[in-house]
Amino acid sequence: MFADSAKIFIRSGKGGDGHVSFRRELYVPAGGPDGGDGGKGGDIIFEVEPGLNTLTDFRHIRKYAAGDGEQGGKKRCHGANAENLVIKVPEGTVIKDFETGKVIADMSGENKREVILKGGKGGLGNMNFATPTMQAPKYAQPGQPGHEMWVTLELKVIADVGLVGFPNVGKSTLLSRVSNARPKIANYHFTTLNPHLGVVDLDGSAGFVMADIPGLIEGASQGVGLGHDFLRHIERCRVLVHVVDAAGTEGRDPVADIRAINRELEKYNPGLLKRPMVIAANKIDAVYGEDGDPVEKLKAVFEPEGIRVYPISAVSGKGVRELMYAVYHLLQNVDQEPVVFEKEFHIEYAGDRNLPYTVTRDNDGSFVVEGPRIEKMLGYTNLESEKGFQFFQNFLKEAGILDELEAAGISEGDTVRMYGLAFDYYK
């Protein structure tokens, strides 16, 4: 069975404890401390596995824990570091914090491997605490604890073009006509329960990847039927192709169908309606009605809105070539960067929270915030994106930095500087 979401528990390893021991050898009556350091706990690492295309394995194994570091030994022996636990996922998997639903990582594009949870550091042995006044320390440092959390995995297919429409309008037939994909095709509703991908090769072009998104129904954005499961696969598509039954072989109105699908897309993610769209008016070989040309009706309604209509027959292939070239030209005029979901959730460890920072006022009246904690946060935050900047603002609030700025007397419109970046302060 195809699986495109899963909830799993992950835990990184605890660091090994430092050891307390003293050198005991013949003719060395007062040997000093020689307790070794503990080993590091194992990390939880997610890695893209090219051969995977579902999350089925996570339906059977739901808990993943890395090993703990070995404790230090006598004679300055360092405890062994635990092995990292590498969890293999298909490309396109988005890892989210289960409690908040915020994105931790998107395993897409260049992001093929990412440490999600770091293992705890090993504790220092008593040999590290010897001083001129304390030559025989009888204590060592415990290893840092591991980190644990529940995460949600969501697979969002990687495709340039998405075929959307109600069930049984011919999406699977169209995909099989233009690519090497062979989805199951039959004349009943919800034949396609899995997204199918196919590579469309065109003469004189590089081609593109097309996805047959399972048939949507009204209410899909509220999770009716398998709505959410299907809609998540549209989010990465840069161009959408509405496939409709122009002949109305099941008594459906193609104009009403397109309006209904667009309503579901807008409710799920309003940004989807901003993507380039075309309409594939399918089954024109079955148009026999006396009520006028349904293709012309579609053109009259949607082409004034900037959505081109292409009459096709997926069964015979008529008009399909023109449609594919039109889609290809749309792709050339949209952002070529793949849709990658930005980090919204950062896992802050005890060590990160203890990193220092300072809030000072410069001679020109601006406020300067700097220190290792700020520098580290800026290193993993993309301030050029809306979500990245929002993440940055939340960090300043949750870390108490905004409270410190207000305590220092900051007012609206004042400038805040951080490592070459300057911001105006507004509540």
C-alpha positions as a Markdown table, in Angstrom:
| # | Residue | x | y | z |
|---|---|---|---|---|
| 1 | Met | 0.0 | 0.0 | 0.0 |
| 2 | Phe | 1.2 | 3.5 | -0.8 |
| 3 | Ala | 1.9 | 5.6 | 2.3 |
| 4 | Asp | 2.6 | 9.3 | 2.2 |
| 5 | Ser | 2.5 | 10.2 | 5.9 |
| 6 | Ala | 3.6 | 8.8 | 9.2 |
| 7 | Lys | 4.1 | 9.7 | 12.8 |
| 8 | Ile | 7.2 | 8.4 | 14.5 |
| 9 | Phe | 9.2 | 8.9 | 17.8 |
| 10 | Ile | 12.9 | 9.7 | 17.6 |
| 11 | Arg | 15.5 | 9.9 | 20.3 |
| 12 | Ser | 19.2 | 10.7 | 20.1 |
| 13 | Gly | 21.7 | 9.0 | 22.4 |
| 14 | Lys | 22.8 | 10.1 | 25.9 |
| 15 | Gly | 26.4 | 11.0 | 26.3 |
| 16 | Gly | 28.5 | 8.7 | 28.4 |
| 17 | Asp | 29.4 | 9.7 | 32.0 |
| 18 | Gly | 32.9 | 10.8 | 32.9 |
| 19 | His | 34.8 | 8.3 | 35.1 |
| 20 | Val | 36.3 | 8.8 | 38.5 |
| 21 | Ser | 39.5 | 6.9 | 39.1 |
| 22 | Phe | 43.1 | 7.4 | 40.3 |
| 23 | Arg | 46.4 | 6.1 | 39.0 |
| 24 | Arg | 47.4 | 3.1 | 41.1 |
| 25 | Glu | 50.8 | 1.7 | 40.2 |
| 26 | Leu | 53.7 | 0.2 | 42.1 |
| 27 | Tyr | 56.2 | 2.8 | 43.2 |
| 28 | Val | 53.6 | 5.6 | 42.5 |
| 29 | Pro | 52.1 | 6.0 | 45.9 |
| 30 | Ala | 50.1 | 9.2 | 45.1 |
| 31 | Gly | 49.0 | 8.8 | 41.5 |
| 32 | Gly | 46.8 | 11.6 | 40.2 |
| 33 | Pro | 43.2 | 11.4 | 38.8 |
| 34 | Asp | 43.0 | 9.4 | 35.6 |
| 35 | Gly | 39.3 | 9.1 | 35.0 |
| 36 | Gly | 38.5 | 9.3 | 31.2 |
| 37 | Asp | 35.8 | 11.2 | 29.4 |
| 38 | Gly | 32.5 | 9.6 | 28.3 |
| 39 | Gly | 31.7 | 9.0 | 24.6 |
| 40 | Lys | 29.2 | 11.1 | 22.6 |
| 41 | Gly | 25.6 | 9.8 | 22.1 |
| 42 | Gly | 24.4 | 8.9 | 18.6 |
| 43 | Asp | 22.8 | 11.5 | 16.4 |
| 44 | Ile | 19.5 | 10.9 | 14.6 |
| 45 | Ile | 20.1 | 11.6 | 10.9 |
| 46 | Phe | 17.6 | 11.6 | 8.0 |
| 47 | Glu | 19.0 | 10.7 | 4.6 |
| 48 | Val | 17.4 | 10.5 | 1.2 |
| 49 | Glu | 17.4 | 7.0 | -0.3 |
| 50 | Pro | 16.9 | 7.2 | -4.1 |
| 51 | Gly | 15.2 | 3.8 | -4.3 |
| 52 | Leu | 12.4 | 4.7 | -1.9 |
| 53 | Asn | 9.1 | 6.2 | -3.0 |
| 54 | Thr | 6.7 | 5.6 | 0.0 |
| 55 | Leu | 6.8 | 5.9 | 3.8 |
| 56 | Thr | 5.3 | 2.4 | 4.2 |
| 57 | Asp | 8.2 | 1.2 | 6.4 |
| 58 | Phe | 7.3 | 3.8 | 9.0 |
| 59 | Arg | 3.8 | 2.2 | 9.4 |
| 60 | His | 5.5 | -0.8 | 11.0 |
| 61 | Ile | 8.4 | 0.7 | 12.9 |
| 62 | Arg | 7.4 | 3.8 | 14.8 |
| 63 | Lys | 10.2 | 4.3 | 17.3 |
| 64 | Tyr | 13.8 | 5.1 | 16.4 |
| 65 | Ala | 16.5 | 5.5 | 19.1 |
| 66 | Ala | 20.3 | 6.0 | 18.7 |
| 67 | Gly | 22.7 | 4.4 | 21.1 |
| 68 | Asp | 24.2 | 6.0 | 24.2 |
| 69 | Gly | 27.8 | 6.9 | 24.5 |
| 70 | Glu | 30.1 | 4.6 | 26.6 |
| 71 | Gln | 31.2 | 5.9 | 29.9 |
| 72 | Gly | 34.8 | 6.8 | 30.4 |
| 73 | Gly | 37.3 | 4.4 | 31.9 |
| 74 | Lys | 40.3 | 4.4 | 34.2 |
| 75 | Lys | 43.8 | 5.2 | 32.9 |
| 76 | Arg | 42.4 | 8.1 | 30.9 |
| 77 | Cys | 40.4 | 5.8 | 28.6 |
| 78 | His | 37.8 | 7.7 | 26.5 |
| 79 | Gly | 34.5 | 6.0 | 26.3 |
| 80 | Ala | 33.4 | 5.0 | 22.8 |
| 81 | Asn | 31.1 | 7.3 | 20.8 |
| 82 | Ala | 27.8 | 5.7 | 19.9 |
| 83 | Glu | 27.0 | 5.1 | 16.3 |
| 84 | Asn | 24.6 | 7.5 | 14.6 |
| 85 | Leu | 21.2 | 6.2 | 13.6 |
| 86 | Val | 20.6 | 7.0 | 9.9 |
| 87 | Ile | 16.9 | 6.9 | 8.9 |
| 88 | Lys | 16.3 | 6.5 | 5.1 |
| 89 | Val | 13.4 | 8.4 | 3.6 |
| 90 | Pro | 12.3 | 9.1 | 0.0 |
| 91 | Glu | 13.1 | 12.4 | -1.7 |
| 92 | Gly | 10.4 | 15.0 | -1.0 |
| 93 | Thr | 9.8 | 14.0 | 2.6 |
| 94 | Val | 9.0 | 16.9 | 4.9 |
| 95 | Ile | 9.8 | 16.4 | 8.6 |
| 96 | Lys | 7.6 | 18.3 | 11.0 |
| 97 | Asp | 7.3 | 18.7 | 14.7 |
| 98 | Phe | 4.2 | 16.8 | 15.7 |
| 99 | Glu | 3.1 | 19.2 | 18.4 |
| 100 | Thr | 3.2 | 22.4 | 16.4 |
| 101 | Gly | 3.1 | 21.2 | 12.8 |
| 102 | Lys | 6.1 | 23.4 | 12.0 |
| 103 | Val | 8.7 | 22.3 | 9.4 |
| 104 | Ile | 12.0 | 20.9 | 10.8 |
| 105 | Ala | 13.5 | 19.9 | 7.5 |
| 106 | Asp | 12.5 | 19.3 | 3.9 |
| 107 | Met | 14.5 | 16.4 | 2.3 |
| 108 | Ser | 14.4 | 17.8 | -1.2 |
| 109 | Gly | 16.7 | 19.6 | -3.7 |
| 110 | Glu | 20.3 | 19.7 | -2.4 |
| 111 | Asn | 19.3 | 18.6 | 1.1 |
| 112 | Lys | 20.1 | 14.9 | 1.0 |
| 113 | Arg | 21.2 | 14.4 | 4.6 |
| 114 | Glu | 20.5 | 16.3 | 7.8 |
| 115 | Val | 21.1 | 15.8 | 11.5 |
| 116 | Ile | 17.7 | 16.2 | 13.1 |
| 117 | Leu | 18.6 | 15.4 | 16.7 |
| 118 | Lys | 22.2 | 15.7 | 18.1 |
| 119 | Gly | 23.4 | 13.1 | 20.6 |
| 120 | Gly | 24.4 | 14.3 | 24.1 |
| 121 | Lys | 28.1 | 15.2 | 24.7 |
| 122 | Gly | 30.1 | 12.9 | 26.9 |
| 123 | Gly | 30.9 | 14.0 | 30.4 |
| 124 | Leu | 34.4 | 14.9 | 31.5 |
| 125 | Gly | 36.3 | 12.5 | 33.7 |
| 126 | Asn | 37.8 | 13.6 | 37.0 |
| 127 | Met | 41.3 | 14.0 | 35.4 |
| 128 | Asn | 39.9 | 17.3 | 33.9 |
| 129 | Phe | 39.1 | 18.8 | 37.3 |
| 130 | Ala | 42.5 | 18.6 | 39.0 |
| 131 | Thr | 43.9 | 21.9 | 40.2 |
| 132 | Pro | 46.8 | 22.9 | 42.4 |
| 133 | Thr | 44.4 | 23.1 | 45.4 |
| 134 | Met | 42.2 | 20.1 | 44.4 |
| 135 | Gln | 44.7 | 17.5 | 43.3 |
| 136 | Ala | 42.4 | 14.5 | 43.8 |
| 137 | Pro | 38.9 | 15.4 | 42.6 |
| 138 | Lys | 36.4 | 12.6 | 43.4 |
| 139 | Tyr | 33.8 | 13.8 | 41.0 |
| 140 | Ala | 33.2 | 13.7 | 37.2 |
| 141 | Gln | 30.7 | 15.2 | 34.8 |
| 142 | Pro | 27.7 | 13.2 | 33.8 |
| 143 | Gly | 27.0 | 12.9 | 30.1 |
| 144 | Gln | 24.4 | 15.2 | 28.5 |
| 145 | Pro | 21.0 | 13.7 | 28.0 |
| 146 | Gly | 19.7 | 12.8 | 24.5 |
| 147 | His | 16.8 | 14.6 | 22.9 |
| 148 | Glu | 13.5 | 13.0 | 22.0 |
| 149 | Met | 10.4 | 14.1 | 20.2 |
| 150 | Trp | 7.5 | 12.9 | 18.0 |
| 151 | Val | 7.7 | 14.0 | 14.4 |
| 152 | Thr | 5.4 | 13.8 | 11.4 |
| 153 | Leu | 6.7 | 12.7 | 8.0 |
| 154 | Glu | 4.9 | 13.9 | 5.0 |
| 155 | Leu | 5.8 | 12.8 | 1.4 |
| 156 | Lys | 5.1 | 15.5 | -1.1 |
| 157 | Val | 5.9 | 14.3 | -4.6 |
| 158 | Ile | 8.6 | 16.0 | -6.7 |
| 159 | Ala | 7.0 | 17.0 | -10.0 |
| 160 | Asp | 7.0 | 20.0 | -12.3 |
| 161 | Val | 3.4 | 19.5 | -13.4 |
| 162 | Gly | 0.4 | 18.2 | -11.6 |
| 163 | Leu | -2.7 | 16.8 | -13.2 |
| 164 | Val | -5.8 | 17.7 | -11.1 |
| 165 | Gly | -9.5 | 17.0 | -11.6 |
| 166 | Phe | -12.4 | 14.9 | -10.4 |
| 167 | Pro | -12.2 | 11.1 | -10.5 |
| 168 | Asn | -12.5 | 9.3 | -13.8 |
| 169 | Val | -11.8 | 12.3 | -16.1 |
| 170 | Gly | -8.8 | 10.7 | -17.8 |
| 171 | Lys | -5.8 | 11.9 | -15.8 |
| 172 | Ser | -4.2 | 8.4 | -15.7 |
| 173 | Thr | -4.9 | 7.8 | -19.4 |
| 174 | Leu | -3.3 | 11.1 | -20.3 |
| 175 | Leu | -0.2 | 10.4 | -18.2 |
| 176 | Ser | 0.2 | 6.9 | -19.7 |
| 177 | Arg | -0.2 | 8.5 | -23.2 |
| 178 | Val | 2.6 | 11.1 | -22.8 |
| 179 | Ser | 5.1 | 9.2 | -20.5 |
| 180 | Asn | 6.4 | 5.8 | -19.6 |
| 181 | Ala | 4.2 | 5.7 | -16.5 |
| 182 | Arg | 1.7 | 2.9 | -16.4 |
| 183 | Pro | -0.9 | 3.7 | -13.8 |
| 184 | Lys | -3.9 | 1.4 | -13.3 |
| 185 | Ile | -6.7 | 2.5 | -15.5 |
| 186 | Ala | -10.3 | 1.5 | -15.2 |
| 187 | Asn | -13.8 | 3.1 | -15.6 |
| 188 | Tyr | -14.7 | 3.5 | -11.9 |
| 189 | His | -14.1 | 6.1 | -9.3 |
| 190 | Phe | -10.9 | 6.4 | -7.3 |
| 191 | Thr | -9.0 | 4.0 | -9.5 |
| 192 | Thr | -5.9 | 6.0 | -8.7 |
| 193 | Leu | -5.2 | 6.1 | -5.0 |
| 194 | Asn | -1.4 | 6.7 | -5.4 |
| 195 | Pro | 0.3 | 9.7 | -7.1 |
| 196 | His | 2.0 | 8.4 | -10.3 |
| 197 | Leu | 5.0 | 10.1 | -11.8 |
| 198 | Gly | 6.0 | 10.1 | -15.4 |
| 199 | Val | 8.8 | 11.8 | -17.4 |
| 200 | Val | 7.4 | 13.6 | -20.5 |
| 201 | Asp | 10.1 | 13.8 | -23.3 |
| 202 | Leu | 9.5 | 16.3 | -26.0 |
| 203 | Asp | 11.4 | 16.8 | -29.2 |
| 204 | Gly | 13.8 | 19.8 | -28.9 |
| 205 | Ser | 13.3 | 20.2 | -25.1 |
| 206 | Ala | 14.6 | 18.8 | -21.9 |
| 207 | Gly | 11.2 | 17.4 | -20.9 |
| 208 | Phe | 9.6 | 17.5 | -17.4 |
| 209 | Val | 8.1 | 15.4 | -14.7 |
| 210 | Met | 4.3 | 15.1 | -14.5 |
| 211 | Ala | 2.3 | 13.7 | -11.6 |
| 212 | Asp | -1.2 | 12.2 | -11.8 |
| 213 | Ile | -2.7 | 13.5 | -8.6 |
| 214 | Pro | -5.5 | 11.2 | -7.4 |
| 215 | Gly | -9.0 | 12.5 | -8.1 |
| 216 | Leu | -10.3 | 15.3 | -5.9 |
| 217 | Ile | -13.8 | 15.8 | -4.6 |
| 218 | Glu | -15.6 | 18.7 | -3.0 |
| 219 | Gly | -14.6 | 19.0 | 0.7 |
| 220 | Ala | -11.1 | 17.6 | 0.0 |
| 221 | Ser | -9.5 | 20.6 | 1.8 |
| 222 | Gln | -11.4 | 19.7 | 5.0 |
| 223 | Gly | -10.1 | 16.1 | 4.7 |
| 224 | Val | -13.2 | 14.6 | 3.1 |
| 225 | Gly | -12.4 | 11.3 | 1.6 |
| 226 | Leu | -8.6 | 11.2 | 1.2 |
| 227 | Gly | -8.5 | 15.0 | 0.4 |
| 228 | His | -5.5 | 16.0 | 2.5 |
| 229 | Asp | -3.5 | 13.0 | 1.4 |
| 230 | Phe | -4.0 | 14.0 | -2.2 |
| 231 | Leu | -3.7 | 17.8 | -1.9 |
| 232 | Arg | -0.2 | 17.7 | -0.2 |
| 233 | His | 1.2 | 16.3 | -3.5 |
| 234 | Ile | 0.2 | 19.4 | -5.4 |
| 235 | Glu | 2.2 | 21.8 | -3.3 |
| 236 | Arg | 5.5 | 21.3 | -5.2 |
| 237 | Cys | 4.0 | 21.4 | -8.7 |
| 238 | Arg | 5.0 | 24.6 | -10.6 |
| 239 | Val | 2.2 | 24.2 | -13.2 |
| 240 | Leu | -1.2 | 22.7 | -12.8 |
| 241 | Val | -3.3 | 21.1 | -15.6 |
| 242 | His | -7.0 | 20.9 | -15.0 |
| 243 | Val | -8.3 | 17.7 | -16.7 |
| 244 | Val | -12.1 | 17.8 | -17.3 |
| 245 | Asp | -14.5 | 15.6 | -19.1 |
| 246 | Ala | -15.6 | 18.0 | -21.8 |
| 247 | Ala | -18.2 | 15.5 | -23.1 |
| 248 | Gly | -19.9 | 15.2 | -19.7 |
| 249 | Thr | -20.1 | 11.5 | -20.1 |
| 250 | Glu | -21.2 | 11.2 | -16.4 |
| 251 | Gly | -23.5 | 14.1 | -16.5 |
| 252 | Arg | -21.0 | 16.5 | -14.9 |
| 253 | Asp | -20.6 | 20.2 | -15.9 |
| 254 | Pro | -16.9 | 20.8 | -16.7 |
| 255 | Val | -17.1 | 24.5 | -15.8 |
| 256 | Ala | -18.6 | 23.7 | -12.4 |
| 257 | Asp | -15.9 | 21.0 | -11.9 |
| 258 | Ile | -13.1 | 23.4 | -12.5 |
| 259 | Arg | -14.6 | 26.0 | -10.1 |
| 260 | Ala | -15.1 | 23.3 | -7.4 |
| 261 | Ile | -11.5 | 22.1 | -7.7 |
| 262 | Asn | -10.2 | 25.7 | -7.5 |
| 263 | Arg | -12.2 | 26.3 | -4.4 |
| 264 | Glu | -10.6 | 23.2 | -2.8 |
| 265 | Leu | -7.1 | 24.3 | -3.8 |
| 266 | Glu | -7.7 | 27.8 | -2.4 |
| 267 | Lys | -9.0 | 26.5 | 0.9 |
| 268 | Tyr | -6.0 | 24.2 | 1.3 |
| 269 | Asn | -3.3 | 26.7 | 0.1 |
| 270 | Pro | -4.3 | 30.0 | -1.5 |
| 271 | Gly | -0.9 | 30.2 | -3.2 |
| 272 | Leu | -1.8 | 27.3 | -5.4 |
| 273 | Leu | -4.2 | 29.4 | -7.5 |
| 274 | Lys | -1.3 | 31.8 | -8.3 |
| 275 | Arg | 0.5 | 29.1 | -10.2 |
| 276 | Pro | 0.2 | 28.9 | -14.0 |
| 277 | Met | -2.8 | 26.7 | -15.1 |
| 278 | Val | -4.1 | 25.3 | -18.3 |
| 279 | Ile | -7.3 | 23.3 | -19.0 |
| 280 | Ala | -7.2 | 19.9 | -20.8 |
| 281 | Ala | -10.7 | 19.5 | -22.2 |
| 282 | Asn | -10.6 | 15.7 | -22.5 |
| 283 | Lys | -12.9 | 13.2 | -24.2 |
| 284 | Ile | -13.6 | 15.4 | -27.2 |
| 285 | Asp | -14.0 | 12.2 | -29.3 |
| 286 | Ala | -17.2 | 11.5 | -27.2 |
| 287 | Val | -18.9 | 14.9 | -27.7 |
| 288 | Tyr | -22.2 | 14.3 | -29.6 |
| 289 | Gly | -24.6 | 16.8 | -27.9 |
| 290 | Glu | -26.9 | 19.2 | -29.5 |
| 291 | Asp | -26.2 | 21.9 | -26.9 |
| 292 | Gly | -23.2 | 23.5 | -28.6 |
| 293 | Asp | -19.5 | 23.0 | -28.4 |
| 294 | Pro | -18.4 | 22.5 | -24.7 |
| 295 | Val | -14.8 | 23.4 | -25.6 |
| 296 | Glu | -15.9 | 26.8 | -26.8 |
| 297 | Lys | -18.0 | 27.3 | -23.6 |
| 298 | Leu | -14.9 | 26.5 | -21.5 |
| 299 | Lys | -12.8 | 29.0 | -23.6 |
| 300 | Ala | -15.4 | 31.7 | -23.2 |
| 301 | Val | -15.4 | 31.3 | -19.4 |
| 302 | Phe | -11.8 | 30.7 | -18.6 |
| 303 | Glu | -9.6 | 32.2 | -21.3 |
| 304 | Pro | -10.6 | 35.8 | -20.3 |
| 305 | Glu | -9.1 | 34.9 | -16.9 |
| 306 | Gly | -5.8 | 33.9 | -18.5 |
| 307 | Ile | -6.3 | 30.1 | -18.4 |
| 308 | Arg | -5.9 | 28.6 | -21.9 |
| 309 | Val | -8.1 | 25.6 | -22.9 |
| 310 | Tyr | -6.7 | 22.8 | -25.0 |
| 311 | Pro | -9.2 | 20.2 | -26.5 |
| 312 | Ile | -7.7 | 16.7 | -26.3 |
| 313 | Ser | -8.5 | 13.0 | -26.5 |
| 314 | Ala | -6.2 | 11.1 | -24.1 |
| 315 | Val | -7.4 | 7.8 | -25.7 |
| 316 | Ser | -6.6 | 8.7 | -29.3 |
| 317 | Gly | -3.9 | 11.2 | -28.6 |
| 318 | Lys | -5.6 | 14.0 | -30.5 |
| 319 | Gly | -4.4 | 17.5 | -29.3 |
| 320 | Val | -2.1 | 16.0 | -26.7 |
| 321 | Arg | 1.1 | 17.1 | -28.4 |
| 322 | Glu | -0.1 | 20.7 | -28.5 |
| 323 | Leu | -1.0 | 20.5 | -24.8 |
| 324 | Met | 2.4 | 19.2 | -23.7 |
| 325 | Tyr | 4.3 | 21.9 | -25.6 |
| 326 | Ala | 2.0 | 24.6 | -24.1 |
| 327 | Val | 2.8 | 23.2 | -20.6 |
| 328 | Tyr | 6.5 | 23.1 | -21.4 |
| 329 | His | 6.5 | 26.8 | -22.4 |
| 330 | Leu | 4.7 | 27.7 | -19.2 |
| 331 | Leu | 7.4 | 25.9 | -17.2 |
| 332 | Gln | 10.1 | 28.0 | -19.0 |
| 333 | Asn | 8.5 | 31.2 | -17.7 |
| 334 | Val | 8.1 | 30.2 | -14.0 |
| 335 | Asp | 10.7 | 30.1 | -11.2 |
| 336 | Gln | 13.0 | 27.2 | -12.1 |
| 337 | Glu | 13.9 | 26.6 | -8.4 |
| 338 | Pro | 12.1 | 23.6 | -6.9 |
| 339 | Val | 9.5 | 24.2 | -4.3 |
| 340 | Val | 11.3 | 23.5 | -1.0 |
| 341 | Phe | 9.6 | 24.1 | 2.4 |
| 342 | Glu | 11.7 | 26.3 | 4.7 |
| 343 | Lys | 12.7 | 25.5 | 8.2 |
| 344 | Glu | 10.1 | 26.8 | 10.7 |
| 345 | Phe | 11.2 | 24.9 | 13.9 |
| 346 | His | 14.6 | 24.8 | 15.4 |
| 347 | Ile | 15.6 | 22.4 | 18.1 |
| 348 | Glu | 17.5 | 24.3 | 20.7 |
| 349 | Tyr | 19.7 | 22.3 | 23.0 |
| 350 | Ala | 20.7 | 23.1 | 26.6 |
| 351 | Gly | 24.1 | 24.1 | 25.4 |
| 352 | Asp | 22.6 | 26.5 | 22.8 |
| 353 | Arg | 20.4 | 28.2 | 25.5 |
| 354 | Asn | 23.5 | 28.7 | 27.7 |
| 355 | Leu | 25.4 | 30.5 | 24.9 |
| 356 | Pro | 25.9 | 34.2 | 25.9 |
| 357 | Tyr | 24.8 | 37.3 | 24.1 |
| 358 | Thr | 24.8 | 41.0 | 24.9 |
| 359 | Val | 22.4 | 43.9 | 24.2 |
| 360 | Thr | 24.2 | 47.3 | 24.1 |
| 361 | Arg | 23.6 | 50.8 | 22.8 |
| 362 | Asp | 26.0 | 52.4 | 20.3 |
| 363 | Asn | 27.1 | 56.0 | 20.2 |
| 364 | Asp | 24.8 | 56.7 | 17.2 |
| 365 | Gly | 21.8 | 55.6 | 19.3 |
| 366 | Ser | 21.3 | 52.2 | 17.6 |
| 367 | Phe | 21.1 | 49.0 | 19.6 |
| 368 | Val | 23.6 | 46.2 | 19.0 |
| 369 | Val | 22.8 | 42.5 | 19.8 |
| 370 | Glu | 25.7 | 40.1 | 19.4 |
| 371 | Gly | 27.2 | 37.0 | 20.9 |
| 372 | Pro | 27.7 | 33.3 | 20.1 |
| 373 | Arg | 23.9 | 32.5 | 20.5 |
| 374 | Ile | 23.0 | 35.2 | 18.0 |
| 375 | Glu | 25.7 | 34.2 | 15.6 |
| 376 | Lys | 24.6 | 30.6 | 15.7 |
| 377 | Met | 21.0 | 31.4 | 15.1 |
| 378 | Leu | 21.8 | 33.6 | 12.1 |
| 379 | Gly | 23.8 | 30.8 | 10.6 |
| 380 | Tyr | 20.8 | 28.6 | 10.1 |
| 381 | Thr | 18.1 | 31.2 | 9.3 |
| 382 | Asn | 17.2 | 32.4 | 5.8 |
| 383 | Leu | 16.2 | 36.0 | 6.5 |
| 384 | Glu | 15.4 | 36.6 | 2.8 |
| 385 | Ser | 12.2 | 34.5 | 2.9 |
| 386 | Glu | 9.0 | 35.5 | 4.7 |
| 387 | Lys | 8.9 | 32.3 | 6.8 |
| 388 | Gly | 12.6 | 32.6 | 7.7 |
| 389 | Phe | 12.2 | 36.2 | 8.9 |
| 390 | Gln | 9.1 | 35.2 | 10.9 |
| 391 | Phe | 11.2 | 32.3 | 12.5 |
| 392 | Phe | 13.9 | 34.9 | 13.3 |
| 393 | Gln | 11.3 | 37.2 | 15.0 |
| 394 | Asn | 9.9 | 34.3 | 17.1 |
| 395 | Phe | 13.4 | 33.4 | 18.2 |
| 396 | Leu | 14.0 | 37.0 | 19.4 |
| 397 | Lys | 10.8 | 36.9 | 21.4 |
| 398 | Glu | 11.2 | 33.4 | 22.9 |
| 399 | Ala | 14.8 | 34.0 | 23.8 |
| 400 | Gly | 13.8 | 37.1 | 25.8 |
| 401 | Ile | 15.9 | 39.4 | 23.5 |
| 402 | Leu | 13.0 | 41.7 | 22.7 |
| 403 | Asp | 12.3 | 42.1 | 26.5 |
| 404 | Glu | 15.9 | 43.1 | 27.0 |
| 405 | Leu | 15.8 | 45.6 | 24.2 |
| 406 | Glu | 12.7 | 47.2 | 25.7 |
| 407 | Ala | 14.3 | 47.2 | 29.1 |
| 408 | Ala | 17.3 | 49.0 | 27.5 |
| 409 | Gly | 14.9 | 51.8 | 26.3 |
| 410 | Ile | 14.3 | 50.9 | 22.7 |
| 411 | Ser | 11.5 | 52.8 | 20.9 |
| 412 | Glu | 9.6 | 52.2 | 17.7 |
| 413 | Gly | 11.7 | 53.1 | 14.7 |
| 414 | Asp | 15.0 | 52.6 | 16.5 |
| 415 | Thr | 17.7 | 50.6 | 14.6 |
| 416 | Val | 18.9 | 47.2 | 15.8 |
| 417 | Arg | 22.2 | 45.8 | 14.4 |
| 418 | Met | 23.3 | 42.2 | 14.4 |
| 419 | Tyr | 26.5 | 41.2 | 12.6 |
| 420 | Gly | 26.2 | 43.5 | 9.6 |
| 421 | Leu | 22.4 | 43.3 | 9.5 |
| 422 | Ala | 20.2 | 46.3 | 10.4 |
| 423 | Phe | 16.5 | 46.3 | 11.3 |
| 424 | Asp | 14.0 | 48.9 | 12.4 |
| 425 | Tyr | 12.2 | 48.0 | 15.6 |
| 426 | Tyr | 8.4 | 47.9 | 15.6 |
| 427 | Lys | 6.1 | 46.2 | 18.0 |
